[in-house]
């Protein structure tokens, strides 16, 4: 497995500026999925609330 750096991806394809960072002999292929790339969506209203 390898670790990559990327600027953008769409669908299930990396786009624009993808490069290999390093080899990952510690990872099995089944441990690497697009699920890892999903980002949490922040609620902007929570940012406005003061405690």
VMD Tcl script that builds the backbone (N, CA, C; Angstrom):
set m [mol new atoms 153]
animate dup $m
set s [atomselect $m all]
$s set {name element resname resid chain x y z} {
  {N N UNK 1 A 0.835 -1.178 0.000}
  {CA C UNK 1 A 0.000 0.000 0.000}
  {C C UNK 1 A 0.881 1.243 0.000}
  {N N UNK 2 A 0.305 2.323 -0.460}
  {CA C UNK 2 A 0.996 3.604 -0.450}
  {C C UNK 2 A 0.100 4.669 0.176}
  {N N UNK 3 A 0.714 5.718 0.655}
  {CA C UNK 3 A -0.010 6.887 1.153}
  {C C UNK 3 A 0.145 7.971 0.103}
  {N N UNK 4 A -0.949 8.632 -0.233}
  {CA C UNK 4 A -0.906 9.658 -1.273}
  {C C UNK 4 A -1.319 11.019 -0.739}
  {N N UNK 5 A -0.905 12.032 -1.428}
  {CA C UNK 5 A -1.312 13.409 -1.175}
  {C C UNK 5 A -2.124 13.826 -2.405}
  {N N UNK 6 A -3.218 14.530 -2.196}
  {CA C UNK 6 A -4.047 14.917 -3.336}
  {C C UNK 6 A -4.695 16.270 -3.072}
  {N N UNK 7 A -5.054 16.948 -4.153}
  {CA C UNK 7 A -5.743 18.229 -4.047}
  {C C UNK 7 A -7.260 18.054 -4.121}
  {N N UNK 8 A -7.704 17.080 -4.916}
  {CA C UNK 8 A -9.142 16.947 -5.168}
  {C C UNK 8 A -9.428 15.533 -5.635}
  {N N UNK 9 A -10.615 15.036 -5.305}
  {CA C UNK 9 A -11.088 13.798 -5.920}
  {C C UNK 9 A -12.569 13.928 -6.186}
  {N N UNK 10 A -13.035 13.172 -7.166}
  {CA C UNK 10 A -14.457 13.164 -7.484}
  {C C UNK 10 A -14.862 11.731 -7.786}
  {N N UNK 11 A -16.036 11.371 -7.329}
  {CA C UNK 11 A -16.466 9.984 -7.473}
  {C C UNK 11 A -15.509 9.108 -6.686}
  {N N UNK 12 A -14.894 8.182 -7.346}
  {CA C UNK 12 A -13.882 7.341 -6.718}
  {C C UNK 12 A -12.552 7.480 -7.439}
  {N N UNK 13 A -12.245 8.689 -7.900}
  {CA C UNK 13 A -10.992 8.937 -8.618}
  {C C UNK 13 A -10.292 10.152 -8.046}
  {N N UNK 14 A -9.001 10.005 -7.823}
  {CA C UNK 14 A -8.204 11.147 -7.405}
  {C C UNK 14 A -7.963 12.037 -8.616}
  {N N UNK 15 A -7.976 13.324 -8.401}
  {CA C UNK 15 A -7.770 14.299 -9.479}
  {C C UNK 15 A -6.747 15.332 -9.025}
  {N N UNK 16 A -6.115 15.993 -9.967}
  {CA C UNK 16 A -5.333 17.200 -9.725}
  {C C UNK 16 A -4.304 17.102 -8.596}
  {N N UNK 17 A -3.072 16.971 -8.957}
  {CA C UNK 17 A -1.992 17.079 -7.986}
  {C C UNK 17 A -1.800 15.887 -7.072}
  {N N UNK 18 A -2.094 14.687 -7.544}
  {CA C UNK 18 A -1.912 13.501 -6.716}
  {C C UNK 18 A -0.458 13.051 -6.788}
  {N N UNK 19 A 0.125 12.769 -5.630}
  {CA C UNK 19 A 1.494 12.265 -5.607}
  {C C UNK 19 A 1.659 11.247 -4.483}
  {N N UNK 20 A 2.621 10.357 -4.654}
  {CA C UNK 20 A 2.897 9.333 -3.649}
  {C C UNK 20 A 3.733 9.947 -2.538}
  {N N UNK 21 A 3.294 9.756 -1.292}
  {CA C UNK 21 A 4.048 10.250 -0.138}
  {C C UNK 21 A 5.011 9.207 0.392}
  {N N UNK 22 A 4.505 7.979 0.599}
  {CA C UNK 22 A 5.359 6.929 1.145}
  {C C UNK 22 A 4.710 5.566 0.983}
  {N N UNK 23 A 5.528 4.539 1.082}
  {CA C UNK 23 A 5.047 3.169 1.090}
  {C C UNK 23 A 4.494 2.869 2.474}
  {N N UNK 24 A 3.439 2.073 2.545}
  {CA C UNK 24 A 2.811 1.717 3.815}
  {C C UNK 24 A 2.762 0.189 3.974}
  {N N UNK 25 A 3.894 -0.430 4.297}
  {CA C UNK 25 A 3.882 -1.886 4.475}
  {C C UNK 25 A 3.076 -2.322 5.699}
  {N N UNK 26 A 2.743 -1.367 6.578}
  {CA C UNK 26 A 1.977 -1.684 7.782}
  {C C UNK 26 A 0.471 -1.761 7.537}
  {N N UNK 27 A 0.009 -1.446 6.342}
  {CA C UNK 27 A -1.422 -1.450 6.030}
  {C C UNK 27 A -1.756 -2.560 5.034}
  {N N UNK 28 A -2.847 -3.251 5.296}
  {CA C UNK 28 A -3.371 -4.237 4.349}
  {C C UNK 28 A -4.336 -3.514 3.401}
  {N N UNK 29 A -4.481 -3.972 2.170}
  {CA C UNK 29 A -5.390 -3.305 1.226}
  {C C UNK 29 A -6.804 -3.133 1.758}
  {N N UNK 30 A -7.318 -4.085 2.512}
  {CA C UNK 30 A -8.691 -3.989 3.034}
  {C C UNK 30 A -8.852 -2.879 4.075}
  {N N UNK 31 A -7.731 -2.374 4.615}
  {CA C UNK 31 A -7.784 -1.285 5.592}
  {C C UNK 31 A -7.900 0.085 4.923}
  {N N UNK 32 A -7.746 0.133 3.636}
  {CA C UNK 32 A -7.735 1.409 2.911}
  {C C UNK 32 A -8.991 1.524 2.054}
  {N N UNK 33 A -9.799 2.536 2.335}
  {CA C UNK 33 A -11.042 2.715 1.593}
  {C C UNK 33 A -11.360 4.202 1.465}
  {N N UNK 34 A -12.319 4.501 0.626}
  {CA C UNK 34 A -12.746 5.888 0.460}
  {C C UNK 34 A -13.499 6.394 1.686}
  {N N UNK 35 A -13.954 5.502 2.550}
  {CA C UNK 35 A -14.598 5.908 3.796}
  {C C UNK 35 A -13.658 6.770 4.642}
  {N N UNK 36 A -12.359 6.520 4.548}
  {CA C UNK 36 A -11.372 7.294 5.301}
  {C C UNK 36 A -11.337 8.752 4.861}
  {N N UNK 37 A -11.765 9.013 3.642}
  {CA C UNK 37 A -11.658 10.358 3.081}
  {C C UNK 37 A -12.855 11.252 3.382}
  {N N UNK 38 A -13.939 10.649 3.846}
  {CA C UNK 38 A -15.137 11.443 4.114}
  {C C UNK 38 A -14.881 12.402 5.267}
  {N N UNK 39 A -15.262 13.655 5.050}
  {CA C UNK 39 A -15.072 14.682 6.067}
  {C C UNK 39 A -16.402 14.973 6.743}
  {N N UNK 40 A -16.327 15.305 8.006}
  {CA C UNK 40 A -17.530 15.682 8.724}
  {C C UNK 40 A -17.946 17.088 8.307}
  {N N UNK 41 A -19.242 17.284 8.164}
  {CA C UNK 41 A -19.769 18.591 7.794}
  {C C UNK 41 A -20.045 19.372 9.077}
  {N N UNK 42 A -19.463 20.552 9.168}
  {CA C UNK 42 A -19.657 21.388 10.359}
  {C C UNK 42 A -20.992 22.124 10.264}
  {N N UNK 43 A -21.637 22.288 11.413}
  {CA C UNK 43 A -22.872 23.046 11.487}
  {C C UNK 43 A -22.502 24.514 11.751}
  {N N UNK 44 A -22.674 25.412 10.769}
  {CA C UNK 44 A -22.279 26.805 10.950}
  {C C UNK 44 A -23.010 27.497 12.097}
  {N N UNK 45 A -24.213 27.043 12.431}
  {CA C UNK 45 A -24.962 27.656 13.518}
  {C C UNK 45 A -24.298 27.398 14.870}
  {N N UNK 46 A -23.627 26.271 15.014}
  {CA C UNK 46 A -22.913 25.968 16.254}
  {C C UNK 46 A -21.745 26.922 16.448}
  {N N UNK 47 A -21.185 27.408 15.354}
  {CA C UNK 47 A -20.069 28.348 15.442}
  {C C UNK 47 A -20.543 29.715 15.963}
  {N N UNK 48 A -21.796 30.044 15.706}
  {CA C UNK 48 A -22.337 31.339 16.112}
  {C C UNK 48 A -22.800 31.360 17.571}
  {N N UNK 49 A -23.099 30.188 18.098}
  {CA C UNK 49 A -23.583 30.105 19.468}
  {C C UNK 49 A -22.439 30.309 20.455}
  {N N UNK 50 A -22.649 31.169 21.419}
  {CA C UNK 50 A -21.644 31.399 22.443}
  {C C UNK 50 A -22.096 30.694 23.723}
  {N N UNK 51 A -21.133 30.147 24.407}
  {CA C UNK 51 A -21.445 29.457 25.668}
  {C C UNK 51 A -21.154 30.333 26.841}
}
mol reanalyze $m
mol bondsrecalc $m
mol representation Tube
mol addrep $m
